[in-house]
Amino acid sequence: MIRGTVKGRVWSSKHIETLPNGALLEVDADGATIVAFDPLGCAIGEEVLITQGSVAAAFFTKHKAPVDALIIGSIDET
């Protein structure tokens, strides 16, 4: 898992139909920017946990979604 901070949203008016409902967020993870799919509704400034690769893609069971980074949790306190 990767820990990061949500920096902003990525807006896309055109995307493939199999992309599920949710948002694409820019997340700063140790100086690197990751665009991650957010099914949770996280806000800018929120600290999150991200998983990547086949684990992220396997989350979607109804449709195969081309998602390589998935926000799986919001960190409440550190």
Backbone as a chain_set.jsonl record, in Angstrom:
{"seq": "MIRGTVKGRVWSSKHIETLPNGALLEVDADGATIVAFDPLGCAIGEEVLITQGSVAAAFFTKHKAPVDALIIGSIDET", "coords": {"N": [[0.836, -1.179, 0.0], [0.297, 2.294, -0.513], [0.859, 5.419, 0.951], [-0.623, 8.595, 0.849], [-1.428, 12.083, 0.03], [-4.349, 13.731, -0.924], [-4.357, 15.901, -3.599], [-5.833, 17.129, -5.596], [-8.501, 17.128, -8.104], [-8.996, 15.186, -11.077], [-10.395, 16.014, -14.021], [-12.512, 14.593, -16.433], [-14.21, 14.69, -19.274], [-14.693, 12.946, -21.276], [-14.627, 9.492, -21.354], [-14.054, 5.919, -21.137], [-16.787, 3.575, -21.252], [-16.799, 1.546, -19.324], [-15.647, 2.515, -17.063], [-16.254, 2.852, -13.712], [-18.627, 4.561, -11.488], [-17.283, 7.258, -9.709], [-14.43, 9.175, -8.639], [-11.527, 10.63, -10.192], [-8.533, 11.208, -8.698], [-5.746, 13.348, -7.956], [-2.947, 12.355, -6.257], [-0.456, 13.026, -3.916], [2.352, 11.24, -3.293], [4.966, 10.867, -1.47], [6.339, 12.866, -2.974], [5.873, 12.036, -5.584], [3.369, 12.104, -8.115], [0.316, 10.498, -8.229], [-2.367, 9.332, -10.117], [-5.35, 8.337, -8.964], [-8.165, 6.146, -8.696], [-11.141, 6.94, -7.032], [-13.466, 5.539, -5.088], [-14.608, 6.264, -2.735], [-15.15, 8.953, -2.099], [-13.313, 10.94, -1.253], [-11.686, 13.953, 0.012], [-9.929, 16.974, -0.959], [-6.75, 17.367, 0.479], [-7.026, 15.297, 2.239], [-5.635, 12.429, 3.815], [-4.747, 9.354, 2.384], [-4.936, 5.793, 1.635], [-3.513, 3.815, -0.87], [-3.78, 1.265, -3.312], [-2.135, -0.564, -5.896], [-1.941, -1.8, -9.32], [-2.719, -5.2, -10.231], [-4.243, -5.85, -8.01], [-5.733, -3.549, -7.515], [-7.274, -3.42, -9.885], [-8.738, -5.794, -9.625], [-10.681, -5.224, -7.787], [-13.0, -4.418, -9.016], [-15.78, -6.084, -9.874], [-18.072, -6.367, -11.464], [-17.614, -5.189, -13.967], [-14.753, -5.1, -16.106], [-12.475, -2.825, -15.234], [-10.268, -0.302, -16.308], [-8.28, 0.356, -14.196], [-5.478, 1.326, -12.442], [-4.585, 2.324, -10.06], [-5.983, 2.564, -6.901], [-7.922, 4.104, -4.44], [-8.178, 2.919, -1.262], [-8.685, 3.449, 1.343], [-9.256, 5.931, 3.903], [-7.277, 7.88, 5.944], [-7.796, 8.459, 9.283], [-6.594, 9.471, 11.709], [-3.22, 10.23, 12.67]], "CA": [[0.0, 0.0, 0.0], [0.987, 3.573, -0.595], [0.201, 6.477, 1.706], [-0.483, 9.866, 0.163], [-2.35, 13.168, 0.33], [-5.102, 14.162, -2.102], [-3.993, 17.268, -4.002], [-6.838, 17.711, -6.481], [-9.304, 16.236, -8.943], [-8.722, 15.119, -12.507], [-11.689, 16.051, -14.701], [-12.506, 13.933, -17.722], [-15.563, 14.695, -19.826], [-14.785, 11.768, -22.14], [-13.942, 8.314, -20.822], [-14.673, 4.681, -21.59], [-18.032, 3.255, -20.552], [-16.624, 0.597, -18.215], [-15.134, 3.193, -15.877], [-17.385, 2.948, -12.79], [-18.841, 5.853, -10.836], [-16.262, 7.62, -8.741], [-13.628, 10.307, -9.081], [-10.097, 10.459, -10.379], [-7.874, 12.186, -7.846], [-4.29, 13.447, -7.935], [-2.468, 12.09, -4.906], [0.982, 13.189, -3.728], [2.901, 10.139, -2.5], [6.414, 11.078, -1.339], [6.838, 13.68, -4.08], [5.377, 11.544, -6.872], [1.93, 12.278, -8.3], [-0.397, 9.314, -8.691], [-3.783, 9.519, -10.384], [-5.994, 7.157, -8.388], [-9.621, 6.104, -8.725], [-11.673, 7.098, -5.679], [-14.867, 5.162, -4.915], [-15.009, 6.609, -1.369], [-15.552, 10.353, -1.957], [-12.3, 11.65, -0.462], [-11.581, 15.386, -0.23], [-8.593, 17.546, -1.09], [-6.067, 17.468, 1.757], [-7.223, 14.064, 3.0], [-4.609, 11.394, 3.684], [-5.388, 8.133, 1.897], [-4.156, 4.602, 1.322], [-3.702, 3.432, -2.269], [-3.204, 0.021, -3.799], [-1.898, -0.456, -7.33], [-1.767, -2.994, -10.134], [-3.798, -6.176, -10.381], [-5.108, -5.794, -6.822], [-6.663, -2.439, -7.756], [-8.188, -3.816, -10.964], [-9.578, -6.904, -9.167], [-11.754, -4.685, -6.948], [-14.189, -4.263, -9.84], [-16.239, -7.428, -10.217], [-19.132, -6.343, -12.475], [-16.99, -4.84, -15.241], [-13.31, -4.934, -16.052], [-12.18, -1.399, -15.287], [-8.839, -0.055, -16.514], [-7.81, 1.14, -13.057], [-4.189, 0.833, -11.968], [-4.386, 2.825, -8.701], [-7.294, 2.624, -6.255], [-7.934, 4.536, -3.047], [-8.879, 1.877, -0.5], [-8.971, 3.889, 2.702], [-8.979, 7.298, 4.323], [-6.62, 7.83, 7.258], [-8.467, 9.385, 10.193], [-5.625, 10.096, 12.626], [-1.864, 9.651, 12.588]], "C": [[0.876, 1.235, 0.0], [0.173, 4.585, 0.199], [0.428, 7.795, 0.978], [-1.529, 10.867, 0.595], [-3.029, 13.622, -0.952], [-4.786, 15.629, -2.373], [-5.038, 17.913, -4.897], [-7.578, 16.649, -7.256], [-8.807, 16.287, -10.375], [-10.075, 15.027, -13.192], [-11.561, 15.443, -16.079], [-13.933, 13.884, -18.258], [-15.782, 13.515, -20.778], [-13.99, 10.636, -21.501], [-14.688, 7.07, -21.283], [-15.859, 4.314, -20.697], [-17.839, 2.34, -19.344], [-16.0, 1.234, -16.983], [-16.302, 3.42, -14.922], [-17.547, 4.36, -12.223], [-17.802, 6.07, -9.752], [-15.474, 8.787, -9.312], [-12.196, 9.875, -9.339], [-9.411, 11.579, -9.608], [-6.367, 12.167, -8.049], [-3.854, 13.297, -6.485], [-0.954, 12.25, -4.884], [1.456, 12.086, -2.796], [4.419, 10.27, -2.51], [6.994, 11.807, -2.54], [6.414, 13.224, -5.459], [3.871, 11.77, -6.938], [1.337, 11.017, -8.897], [-1.831, 9.736, -8.974], [-4.467, 8.225, -9.955], [-7.51, 7.274, -8.487], [-10.133, 6.107, -7.292], [-13.144, 6.719, -5.608], [-15.441, 5.636, -3.577], [-15.514, 8.039, -1.196], [-14.601, 11.154, -1.095], [-12.178, 13.106, -0.9], [-10.118, 15.807, -0.372], [-8.01, 17.757, 0.307], [-6.166, 16.213, 2.609], [-6.069, 13.096, 2.758], [-5.301, 10.074, 3.371], [-4.394, 6.996, 1.75], [-4.531, 4.157, -0.082], [-3.105, 2.051, -2.496], [-3.095, 0.143, -5.312], [-1.853, -1.823, -8.001], [-2.979, -3.9, -10.153], [-4.744, -6.192, -9.183], [-6.148, -4.689, -6.988], [-7.704, -2.827, -8.803], [-9.159, -4.904, -10.504], [-10.728, -6.448, -8.272], [-13.073, -4.633, -7.714], [-14.638, -5.625, -10.353], [-17.306, -7.446, -11.311], [-18.587, -6.072, -13.871], [-15.485, -4.819, -15.047], [-13.014, -3.453, -16.245], [-10.673, -1.197, -15.432], [-8.279, 0.851, -15.422], [-6.528, 0.506, -12.526], [-3.876, 1.3, -10.55], [-5.758, 3.097, -8.092], [-7.144, 3.092, -4.816], [-8.786, 3.537, -2.267], [-9.198, 2.299, 0.924], [-8.612, 5.339, 2.907], [-8.404, 7.223, 5.722], [-7.238, 8.887, 8.157], [-7.489, 10.158, 11.072], [-4.257, 9.452, 12.438], [-1.147, 9.797, 13.892]], "O": [[2.023, 1.222, 0.447], [-1.056, 4.602, 0.125], [1.542, 8.082, 0.539], [-2.402, 10.565, 1.408], [-2.361, 13.871, -1.956], [-4.926, 16.483, -1.498], [-5.119, 19.141, -4.95], [-7.338, 15.451, -7.106], [-8.268, 17.298, -10.827], [-10.821, 14.073, -12.973], [-10.616, 15.737, -16.812], [-14.766, 13.127, -17.758], [-16.92, 13.134, -21.051], [-12.822, 10.805, -21.152], [-15.819, 7.157, -21.761], [-15.916, 4.703, -19.531], [-18.657, 2.367, -18.425], [-15.837, 0.568, -15.961], [-17.254, 4.114, -15.28], [-16.711, 5.234, -12.451], [-17.489, 5.165, -8.978], [-15.826, 9.322, -10.363], [-11.715, 8.889, -8.781], [-9.678, 12.758, -9.842], [-5.776, 11.113, -8.284], [-4.325, 14.014, -5.602], [-0.25, 11.686, -5.721], [1.019, 12.002, -1.648], [5.079, 9.831, -3.452], [8.031, 11.406, -3.067], [6.583, 13.969, -6.424], [3.176, 11.642, -5.929], [1.79, 10.527, -9.932], [-2.446, 10.423, -8.16], [-4.201, 7.157, -10.505], [-8.068, 8.365, -8.376], [-9.63, 5.374, -6.441], [-13.996, 7.503, -6.027], [-16.625, 5.435, -3.307], [-16.237, 8.318, -0.24], [-15.04, 11.968, -0.284], [-12.518, 13.456, -2.03], [-9.202, 15.093, 0.037], [-8.687, 18.26, 1.204], [-5.453, 16.086, 3.605], [-5.586, 12.962, 1.634], [-6.298, 9.714, 3.996], [-3.18, 7.202, 1.742], [-5.707, 4.123, -0.443], [-2.06, 1.712, -1.941], [-3.869, 0.867, -5.939], [-1.743, -2.858, -7.343], [-4.119, -3.439, -10.098], [-5.923, -6.514, -9.331], [-7.314, -4.874, -6.639], [-8.895, -2.58, -8.613], [-10.303, -4.928, -10.959], [-11.657, -7.217, -8.027], [-14.142, -4.787, -7.124], [-13.956, -6.244, -11.17], [-17.435, -8.444, -12.02], [-19.05, -6.662, -14.847], [-14.998, -4.55, -13.949], [-13.28, -2.898, -17.311], [-9.891, -1.857, -14.747], [-7.856, 1.975, -15.692], [-6.49, -0.681, -12.205], [-2.997, 0.737, -9.898], [-6.59, 3.776, -8.693], [-6.339, 2.547, -4.06], [-9.962, 3.335, -2.571], [-9.905, 1.588, 1.638], [-7.783, 5.905, 2.195], [-8.978, 6.573, 6.596], [-7.21, 10.075, 7.835], [-7.567, 11.383, 11.155], [-4.154, 8.276, 12.089], [0.002, 9.372, 14.015]]}, "num_chains": 1, "name": "protein.A"}
